[in-house]
């Protein structure tokens, strides 16, 4: 999804529309709702991108209260000078394979929706002022046998 964002310092704004579109489509296609999941995780929107995601979903009629973003979770926002959090594929992979899977194994959560986000750009396209398309996938992970 390309909403015309060109600021490489605001990747959350480039990726949040794709995350909102993916989540909205997932809920419509599956008949699930945000409350169908214990938690919904996005990849690396950071704090600002997460706020934008919640606002975009609200405009689509979706209320999400059980959301956390791997980019915001990977750092201690209160004690580390990371501004809005982390960005990049490492946030999603690290938080999934550590924190999220450990909590699923421990029984804290039974059903989660894991939504990695990404931005499709290069240094060349960014230097040329081209817009940054965003992408998001939705992966349902459950510890409950169906």
N, C-alpha and C positions, 0 to 999 in steps of 0.2 A: 504494500500500500504506500502510495506516495502523496503526502499532503503538502509538499513543497518546502519542507524544512531544509535549510542550507547550513545551519550553524552546527559544526562538528563538536562544539562544546555543549550541545543540548541534545544528546542522543535519545534521552527519554522522550522528548517531544516528537522525534522522528519515528520511534518504535511504538509508542502508546496507541496510536490509531490502529496499527496492525493487531496489537494485542486485544483491543476492544472489539475489533471486527471478528477476530478468531473466537473470542469468548462468546460473543453474541451468536455467531453461527453455530458454535458447539451447543449452546443451550437450546437454540431453535431446532437443530437437527436431531438432538438426542432426547429432547423433552426433559432434560435435567435442568436444574437451577443452581445458583451458587450454594444454596443450602444442601444440595446433594453431596457436597464435598466437605470434609473436615477443614481442609485448607486449599486455597488456590494460590499457586506460586507462579510469578512471572520471572523472566530471566534477569535482565539487568536494566530495568527502567530507572532505578534510583528513586529517591524520595520525590522529586518533582515529577518525574514521569509516572510514578504510581498515583500521585494526586490527579494528574491529567487522565489516567486510565479510569479512575473512579468516576470522574466527571463525565467522560465520554460514555461510559456504561450507563450512568444515571440518565443521560439524554436518550439512550436507547431503551429506557425503562427497566434496566437491570440494576438492582441494589446489591452491592458486594461488600460484605463486612468481614469476610474470612480470607483476606488477601494479604500476602507478604511478597516482597520482591527480593530475589537473591542478591541483587546489587546493593540493596540497602542493608541486607542481613549480614553480608560478609565482613563488614566493618562495624566498629562501635562508634556510631555517629556522634554520640555524646562526648566521647573521649579522644577521637581521632579526627584530625582536620582533613576530612574527605568530602566535605560539602554535601553533595547529594548521594554519595555512595559510590559503588564500583560500576564499571562498565566493561564489557567484554565477555567472551564465551567462558572464561575461567570462573566467573561468578556462579553461573548456572551449574556447571559441572561440579564445582567444589561443594556448593551447598547441597546439591542433590545427593552426591555420593557420600557425604558426611552427615550433616544435620538431618536432612529429610529422611533418607533411608534408615538411619539409626532410630528415628522417632517412629517410623512405620514398624520397624522390627520390634521396638519396645511396646508397641500397642497404643501409643499416644494418639495416632491417627490410623484410620482404617481405609479411607478413600481420599485421595488427593487428586487435584488437577494440576499438572506441571506444564507450564507454558513458556518455553524458552523463546526469547526474542532476539532479533538481530537486525543489523543495518547493512544495506547493500550499497557500499560505496568504496572508493579507493582514494588514496592521497591525491591522485591526479584529478579525479572528478570533484573532490572537495576544493582543491586549489582553483578549479575552474568555476566554482560557485554553483555547481549543479546540485539539485535536490537529492536528499538521502531517503530512498525508499526503505520502509521497515517490513519485517517479516515476523511471524509468530506461528508456532505449532501448538497444538493442545494434545497432551498425553495423559490419559486417565490411568492412575496407578492405584491398585486396591490390594489389600491383604485378605479380602473376603472371597472365598471360593463361590463361584456362581453356579 
